[in-house]
Amino acid sequence: MPRLIKYGCVVVLLVICYSLGGRRNGAPDFLAAAAAQVQNKPDTNPNHPSGAFHPESATPKLATEPFTLYRVRDYHYSGGNIGCPKCKDMYSALVTPPTPGAVIVAIRWIRRRPPTNNHWYRCQFEVECGRPEFSDPNDARQGCINKTSCYVNRATDDGVPGYEDDIEIDYQ
């Protein structure tokens, strides 16, 4: 980004010089000197240990992580009386990127097992739960994009422990 700003300044100077008379007023010599100044000045990045500008360190790389969530192991009871009049209980599982401090930029449901419903419902897609399918652990009414963790919310009206969900998150 800093290099882009520097070259943008050179372009502005070029336009100004040519609008004031172009080559007759010595614009090419002035522009050559300005361009040399920009190219000889190293870019710096205070966030990089060496202080040098490294594009790969300016924006963290995007990574993807799949999760298989098991009702019996990962989900915990988080509320009842949802989806009434055929009331159900809500269960939530916490997912967190494997890299400390990384934020979630996308989250997707891939599949459930068994594939037929069997009383394990996706919140907001199959049952009105009062919160998104993927919610912020600190505010269940909000989503979890740009958060460091996320709840996956499900509703059920039975006690069968064998349900599984495959979830995928993109994080950086």
Residue pairs with C-beta under 8 A, 6 or more apart in sequence:
1 58
2 43
2 44
2 45
2 53
3 43
3 53
6 38
6 41
7 38
9 38
10 31
10 34
10 35
10 38
13 30
13 31
13 34
14 27
14 31
17 25
17 27
17 30
17 31
18 27
20 27
21 27
42 52
42 53
43 52
43 53
44 51
44 52
44 53
45 51
45 52
45 53
45 54
45 57
45 58
47 57
47 58
48 54
48 57
59 172
60 102
60 172
61 172
62 105
62 170
62 171
62 172
63 97
63 99
63 102
63 170
63 171
63 172
64 168
64 169
64 170
64 171
65 97
65 98
65 168
65 169
65 171
66 110
66 166
66 167
66 168
67 95
67 166
67 167
67 168
67 169
68 164
68 165
68 166
68 167
69 75
69 93
69 95
69 152
69 164
69 165
69 166
69 167
70 163
70 164
71 91
71 120
71 154
71 156
71 160
71 161
71 162
71 163
71 164
72 161
72 162
74 93
74 94
75 91
75 92
75 93
75 152
75 154
76 91
76 92
76 93
77 89
77 90
77 91
78 90
78 91
78 92
78 151
78 153
79 89
79 90
80 87
80 88
80 89
80 90
81 87
82 88
82 89
82 90
82 127
82 128
82 129
82 130
82 155
83 121
83 127
83 128
83 129
83 155
86 157
87 157
88 121
88 127
88 155
88 156
88 157
89 155
89 156
89 157
90 123
90 129
90 153
90 154
90 155
91 153
91 154
91 155
91 156
92 135
92 151
92 152
92 153
92 154
93 151
93 152
93 154
93 165
94 137
94 149
94 150
94 151
95 107
95 149
95 150
95 151
95 152
95 167
95 169
96 148
96 149
96 150
97 103
97 104
97 148
97 169
97 171
99 171
101 148
102 148
102 171
102 172
103 146
103 147
103 148
103 171
103 172
104 144
104 145
104 146
104 147
104 148
104 149
104 150
104 169
104 170
104 171
105 145
105 146
105 170
105 171
105 172
106 145
106 169
106 170
107 134
107 144
107 145
107 150
107 167
107 168
107 169
107 170
108 167
108 168
108 169
109 122
109 133
109 152
109 165
109 166
109 167
110 165
110 166
110 167
110 168
111 165
111 166
112 120
112 122
112 163
112 164
112 165
112 166
113 163
113 164
113 165
113 166
114 162
114 163
117 126
118 158
118 160
118 163
119 156
119 157
119 158
119 160
120 154
120 156
120 160
120 163
121 127
121 154
121 155
121 156
122 133
122 154
123 129
123 131
123 132
123 133
123 153
123 154
123 155
124 131
124 132
124 133
125 133
126 155
127 155
129 153
129 155
130 140
130 141
131 140
131 141
131 153
132 141
132 142
132 143
132 153
133 152
133 153
134 143
134 144
134 150
134 151
134 152
134 153
135 141
135 142
135 143
135 144
135 150
135 151
135 153
136 142
136 143
136 144
136 147
136 150
136 151
137 144
137 147
137 149
137 150
137 151
138 147
140 151
140 153
144 150
144 151
150 169
152 165
152 167
154 163
154 165
156 163
